[in-house]
Amino acid sequence: MQNKKLITFAESINSALKTTMAKNKKILLIGLGVDDPKKIFGTTKNLGYKSLRNRIFDMPTAENSMMGIGIGLAIQGFRPIISHQRVEFSLLAMEQIINQAAKWRYMFAGKMRVPLVLRLIIGKGWGQGPQHSQSLESIFAHVPGLKVVSPSNPYDAKGLLISSIEDNNPVIFFEHRWLHQIKNYVPKKYYKVPLGKAKILLKGKDLTIVSNSIMSHEALSLKKIFHENKIFPEIIDLRCLRPLDKSSILKSVKKTKRLIVLDNGWTKYGISSEIIALVSENSKIKLKTKPVRLGLNDSPIPSTRALARYSYVDKKKIVNTISKILNKKINLNKLKKLKLNETDVPHKDFNGPF
């Protein structure tokens, strides 16, 4: 472990920013709050010193203008990283993202490029309510010309962010704010995780669980339950939503013949719908049971925790769904300490409201 360090997801983002900015002077960090006291969950901490300080720009609340500036810089050869503390803030710049950044290379027959990263914070949170706790990945994944990244752990967060920054296309980089405090061993050195390649978190034969971001973390947290009940799922962490690693999904489902998709957002018209369509349209796969998707309840998310708990997928719902798919009773008596019904209580180190 000499070449690795136990750090948080937020620290791994910070490490990726430091590493790439030190390596390439064309990389700029732009965003509302990049240098405020909380440093966007600590991800931009200590970046404003020495040679980097002239390439970090706090911005006014003008998201559409900020995006336009970022696209202009990217076209001129810079590599801007734009950070928003809420995915919802980016909605004010959707024309720039969809009609300019995503299409620029296509409209110039590949001769022009927009190497830009848009960091968007997603996720539930006590009292954040219908306008500040959404996971809108499917909106961006719908658009040709954009790459969409959604890591679930510190190792992938660093490697995927480095790959995103060095990519010549606009990349939407989603960070679930409840993941910022989880820890893992991450290499100290520079490394990349390829975009568009999923990761098998747990190998198995009974069913395939496809997920990303916080839902991959939730699925893997049930490992003890699976072990106690002799259930062997294969858990696939997508890591990238566009491009989608179709071959890894199809290979796994062809083996297990059962599929459950855990969606961060709403299931209707969402990422889970796309994955189930992919599997259902493949004539070589014969499923033993109907594919199942779990995600947000089809309604805006309430502000009060008493109601918000009904919006989200909790661990118990995942377990009960797996029980139905496998037609097998799952014993939870020994595992009450897992708090399977908690859906709106973040990591103990989470400091709100942001």
C-alpha positions in Angstrom: 0.0 0.0 0.0 3.1 2.3 -0.1 2.0 3.7 -3.5 -1.6 4.2 -2.4 -3.3 6.4 0.2 -6.6 6.0 2.0 -8.6 9.1 1.0 -12.1 10.2 0.5 -14.0 10.6 -2.8 -13.7 14.4 -2.4 -10.0 14.1 -1.9 -9.6 11.9 -5.0 -11.4 14.6 -7.0 -9.0 17.1 -5.5 -6.0 14.9 -6.4 -7.1 14.6 -10.0 -7.5 18.4 -10.3 -4.1 19.0 -8.8 -2.4 16.4 -10.9 -3.8 17.5 -14.2 -3.5 21.3 -13.5 0.1 20.8 -12.6 0.7 18.8 -15.8 -1.2 21.0 -18.3 -1.2 24.8 -18.0 -4.2 25.0 -20.4 -6.5 23.6 -17.7 -8.7 26.2 -16.0 -11.1 25.7 -13.0 -14.2 27.8 -13.2 -17.3 27.9 -11.0 -19.5 29.5 -8.4 -17.9 28.7 -5.1 -14.7 27.0 -6.2 -12.8 29.1 -3.7 -15.5 29.6 -1.0 -14.9 28.3 2.6 -16.4 24.8 1.9 -14.6 24.4 -1.5 -17.4 22.4 -3.1 -17.4 19.6 -0.6 -13.6 20.0 -0.2 -12.9 19.0 -3.8 -11.2 22.3 -4.7 -9.4 22.7 -1.4 -5.8 24.1 -1.5 -5.9 24.6 -5.3 -5.4 28.3 -5.1 -1.8 28.3 -4.2 1.5 28.9 -6.0 1.3 28.3 -9.8 -2.3 27.3 -9.9 -3.9 30.4 -8.4 -4.1 32.3 -11.6 -6.1 29.5 -13.3 -9.0 29.3 -10.8 -11.9 31.6 -11.3 -14.9 32.1 -8.9 -17.9 33.2 -11.0 -21.0 35.2 -10.4 -24.4 33.5 -10.5 -24.7 33.5 -14.3 -24.6 29.9 -15.4 -25.5 30.5 -19.1 -22.7 33.0 -19.5 -20.3 30.8 -17.6 -21.0 27.9 -20.0 -20.5 30.2 -23.0 -17.2 31.4 -21.6 -16.1 27.8 -21.0 -17.1 26.7 -24.6 -15.2 29.6 -26.0 -12.1 28.8 -24.0 -12.3 25.1 -25.1 -12.6 26.1 -28.8 -9.5 28.3 -28.3 -7.4 25.4 -27.0 -7.9 25.6 -23.2 -9.4 22.8 -21.1 -11.9 24.4 -18.7 -13.4 22.5 -15.8 -16.7 24.1 -14.8 -18.2 23.2 -11.4 -21.8 23.6 -10.3 -22.8 22.8 -6.7 -26.1 21.5 -8.0 -27.1 19.8 -11.2 -30.1 22.1 -11.3 -27.9 25.1 -11.8 -26.8 23.7 -15.1 -30.3 23.8 -16.4 -29.9 27.5 -16.8 -27.2 26.8 -19.4 -28.9 23.9 -21.4 -28.9 25.7 -24.7 -25.2 26.2 -24.5 -24.6 22.6 -23.5 -26.9 20.9 -26.0 -26.8 23.2 -29.0 -23.2 24.4 -28.7 -20.8 22.2 -26.7 -22.4 18.9 -27.8 -22.7 19.8 -31.5 -19.7 21.9 -32.3 -17.4 19.1 -33.4 -20.1 17.5 -35.5 -20.9 20.8 -37.3 -17.3 21.3 -38.2 -16.8 17.7 -39.5 -14.5 16.8 -36.6 -12.0 19.6 -37.2 -13.1 21.6 -34.2 -13.3 20.2 -30.6 -14.6 21.3 -27.2 -12.5 19.7 -24.5 -14.6 20.7 -21.5 -15.6 19.1 -18.3 -18.8 20.0 -16.5 -18.8 18.8 -12.9 -22.4 18.5 -11.6 -23.3 17.6 -8.0 -26.4 15.3 -7.7 -28.3 13.5 -5.0 -30.8 13.4 -2.3 -30.5 15.3 1.0 -32.5 16.2 4.0 -34.7 19.1 3.1 -33.2 19.9 -0.3 -36.6 19.3 -1.8 -37.9 19.2 -5.4 -35.5 21.7 -6.9 -32.2 20.8 -5.3 -32.0 17.0 -4.9 -32.5 15.6 -8.3 -30.4 13.1 -10.4 -30.8 14.2 -14.0 -28.2 12.0 -15.7 -30.7 10.8 -18.3 -31.2 14.3 -19.7 -27.6 14.6 -20.6 -27.1 11.0 -21.7 -29.8 11.6 -24.2 -27.7 14.0 -26.2 -25.3 12.8 -28.9 -21.9 14.6 -28.6 -21.8 14.5 -24.8 -20.0 11.9 -22.7 -21.5 11.2 -19.3 -19.5 9.9 -16.4 -20.9 8.8 -13.0 -18.3 7.2 -10.6 -19.2 5.3 -7.4 -15.9 5.2 -5.5 -12.7 7.3 -4.9 -10.4 5.2 -7.1 -12.7 5.6 -10.1 -13.4 9.2 -9.3 -9.8 10.2 -9.7 -9.1 8.0 -12.8 -12.3 8.9 -14.6 -11.9 12.7 -13.9 -8.3 12.6 -15.3 -9.6 10.8 -18.4 -12.5 13.3 -18.7 -10.2 16.3 -18.5 -7.9 14.9 -21.2 -10.7 13.9 -23.5 -11.3 16.1 -26.5 -15.1 16.0 -26.1 -17.4 17.7 -23.6 -17.8 15.5 -20.6 -20.6 15.7 -18.0 -19.1 14.5 -14.7 -21.7 13.6 -12.0 -20.7 13.5 -8.3 -23.3 12.2 -5.8 -22.7 14.4 -2.7 -23.2 11.5 -0.3 -20.2 9.8 -1.9 -17.8 12.6 -1.2 -17.0 11.2 2.3 -16.5 7.5 1.5 -13.0 6.3 1.6 -10.8 3.9 -0.4 -7.2 3.3 -1.3 -6.2 5.4 -4.3 -2.9 5.5 -6.1 -0.8 8.6 -5.4 0.4 8.8 -8.9 -1.3 9.9 -12.1 -3.5 7.2 -13.7 -6.5 7.0 -15.9 -9.7 4.9 -15.9 -11.0 4.5 -19.5 -14.3 6.2 -20.4 -17.0 3.7 -21.5 -15.8 0.7 -19.7 -17.9 -0.8 -16.9 -16.5 -2.5 -13.8 -17.6 -5.8 -12.2 -17.8 -5.0 -8.5 -18.9 -8.5 -7.6 -18.9 -11.6 -9.7 -21.9 -14.0 -9.5 -24.2 -16.3 -11.4 -27.8 -15.8 -9.9 -28.7 -12.4 -11.3 -27.2 -9.3 -12.7 -27.5 -6.0 -10.9 -26.6 -2.9 -13.0 -26.1 0.4 -11.3 -23.9 3.5 -11.0 -22.9 6.2 -8.6 -24.6 5.9 -5.1 -26.7 2.9 -6.2 -23.6 0.9 -6.9 -22.4 1.7 -3.4 -25.8 0.7 -2.0 -25.8 -2.6 -3.9 -22.3 -3.5 -2.8 -23.2 -2.7 0.8 -25.6 -5.7 0.7 -22.7 -8.1 0.2 -23.1 -9.5 3.7 -26.8 -10.2 3.2 -26.0 -12.0 -0.1 -23.4 -14.1 1.6 -25.6 -15.0 4.6 -28.4 -16.2 2.2 -26.2 -17.9 -0.3 -27.1 -15.5 -3.1 -24.5 -14.8 -5.8 -25.4 -11.7 -7.8 -23.1 -10.1 -10.4 -22.9 -6.3 -9.7 -22.0 -4.1 -12.6 -20.9 -0.5 -11.9 -21.5 1.3 -15.2 -19.1 4.2 -14.4 -20.0 5.8 -17.7 -23.6 6.3 -18.9 -22.5 7.5 -22.4 -20.7 5.8 -23.9 -22.4 2.7 -22.4 -20.5 -0.5 -22.0 -23.1 -2.7 -23.7 -21.0 -5.7 -24.1 -20.3 -6.1 -20.3 -24.1 -5.8 -19.6 -25.1 -8.3 -22.2 -22.4 -10.8 -21.3 -23.4 -10.8 -17.7 -27.2 -11.1 -18.3 -26.6 -13.8 -20.9 -24.9 -15.8 -18.0 -27.3 -15.0 -15.2 -30.6 -14.7 -17.2 -32.0 -12.3 -14.6 -31.7 -8.5 -14.5 -32.3 -5.7 -12.0 -31.3 -2.1 -12.8 -30.9 0.4 -9.9 -31.5 3.9 -11.2 -30.3 7.1 -9.4 -33.2 9.0 -11.1 -36.7 8.4 -12.2 -37.1 5.0 -13.9 -39.5 6.3 -16.6 -37.6 7.5 -19.7 -34.4 7.0 -17.7 -31.1 5.1 -17.7 -32.7 1.9 -16.5 -35.2 2.0 -19.4 -32.3 2.2 -21.9 -30.5 -0.8 -20.3 -33.7 -2.9 -20.2 -34.4 -2.0 -23.8 -30.8 -3.0 -24.7 -31.2 -6.5 -23.1 -34.8 -7.0 -24.3 -33.9 -6.3 -27.9 -31.1 -8.8 -27.9 -32.4 -12.0 -29.4 -29.6 -14.1 -28.0 -30.6 -13.5 -24.4 -33.4 -15.6 -22.9 -34.4 -14.2 -19.5 -35.9 -16.5 -16.8 -37.8 -13.6 -15.2 -38.9 -10.2 -16.2 -36.3 -7.5 -15.9 -36.9 -5.0 -13.1 -36.0 -1.4 -12.6 -35.9 0.5 -9.3 -35.5 4.2 -9.0 -37.2 7.4 -7.7 -40.9 7.5 -7.2 -42.5 9.2 -10.2 -43.1 12.6 -8.6 -41.1 15.6 -7.4 -39.1 15.0 -4.3 -40.7 16.4 -1.1 -38.7 18.6 1.3 -39.8 16.9 4.4 -38.0 13.7 5.4 -41.2 12.0 6.5 -42.4 12.1 2.8 -39.0 12.0 1.1 -38.3 8.6 2.4 -41.1 7.3 0.1 -39.3 8.8 -3.0 -36.1 6.8 -2.8 -35.1 3.2 -3.1 -33.9 1.8 0.2 -31.8 -1.3 0.8 -34.8 -3.3 2.0 -36.6 -2.7 -1.3 -33.6 -3.9 -3.2 -33.5 -7.0 -1.1 -37.2 -7.7 -1.4 -37.0 -7.3 -5.1 -34.1 -9.8 -5.4 -36.1 -12.2 -3.2 -39.0 -12.0 -5.7 -36.8 -12.4 -8.7 -35.1 -15.5 -7.3 -38.2 -16.8 -5.6 -36.2 -17.2 -2.5 -36.9 -16.0 1.1 -34.1 -13.8 2.4 -33.4 -13.9 6.2 -32.6 -10.4 7.6 -32.8 -11.3 11.3 -29.0 -11.2 11.8 -28.6 -8.0 9.9 -30.9 -5.5 11.6 -27.9 -3.2 12.2 -27.7 -2.4 8.5 -30.6 0.1 8.8 -32.2 -1.1 5.6 -34.9 1.6 5.6 -32.7 4.6 5.8 -32.9 6.7 2.6 -32.5 10.3 3.5 -29.8 10.2 6.2 -26.3 11.0 4.8 -22.9 9.9 6.0 -22.2 11.1 9.5 -19.5 13.4 8.2 -21.8 15.1 5.8 -22.2 18.8 6.5 -25.2 20.5 4.9 -26.9 22.3 3.5 -24.8 21.9 0.4 
